[in-house]
Amino acid sequence: MNSDYNEHTLQDLMKQMFKDCDMIDKANEMDIIKTYRFVVGDLISKLTQDIKLRNKTLYVKISSAALRNELSYKKQDLIIKINSELNYSAIDSIVFQ
């Protein structure tokens, strides 16, 4: 086997491709969305219809009005957890729609 062989995950290769194509912001958005889904868990993730990032604000469309209301009380905790998981200040606010 070739000793110069490097193993990379698909995610690493995609990030490099995005970086090469000046799409690093899109790669960061994908990381933030993935982290949001990890932080909120499977149930809330399944009830999340759409997620978009604009200017460090995460816009999250939730199908349940009751859940949307409950999550609005936990915004600051979610922001802290997401930023902590990512090890940088990725988002400043969350808007539940």
N, C-alpha and C positions, 0 to 999 in steps of 0.2 A: 504494500500500500504506500501511497505517496505521503511522506511526512508533512507536506505543506497543506494537506487536506484540512479545511476548516469547516466545522459544523456551525450552522446558523439556524435559528428558528425562523419560521415563516414570518413571524411578526418583525424580527430583526431585519430580514430582507425587505419587507414592505416599507419599514421606516427608512431604510437607506434609499429605496426607490423614490419615496416621497421627498426625501431631502434632496436627492439629485434633481428632481423635477420641481423644486421650489414649492413643495406641498407639505412642508413640515407642520404648518398650522393644522392641516387636515389630520395628520398623524397624531398630533397632540389632542385634537378633538376626539379621535377614536380612543385614545388612552383614557381621557376624562370620562367618556360615556361608559367604557368598560369598567372603570373604577366606580362610577355611580351605581351601576348594576350590582357590583360586588358589595358595596357598602349597604345598599337598601335590601339586598336579599332577593330570593327567587319570587316570592309572592308579589312584592311591590314592583319588581322588574316586569313581571307578566302583565301587570295593570298599567304599565307605562307604554303609551302609544307612540310617542315621538320625543326625541331629545335633540336639541340644537345648542350650539355654543356661539355666542356673539359678544365680543368685547368683554371677556371674562365673566359673562353672565350665562348661566345654564338655564335654558328654557325647557321645561319638562311638561309634556302633556299627559295627564293622568285620566283614566276612564271613569274613575269613581270620585264623585264629589266629596263624599265623606273622607276618603283617603287623602284627597287633595287638601282638604281642610286640616286634617291631622298632620300632614307633612309640612304644612305652612308654619306650624308651631315648632318644628324641628329643623328649620332651615339652617340656622347657625351651626347646630351640631353636625349636620350633613356637610356643610362647607368645610368645617374643621377636619372631619374624617376623610373627605375626598382629598383635600390638600395634603393631609398627613400621609395618606397612602401613596400619593404621587411624589412626595418629598419636595414639593415646591408649591407656591401660591398660584394654582391653576385657575381658580374661580373666586370671584368676590361676592357673587350673589346667585340666588336661584329663584326663578319665577315658575310657579306651578300654574298650569293652565287647564 
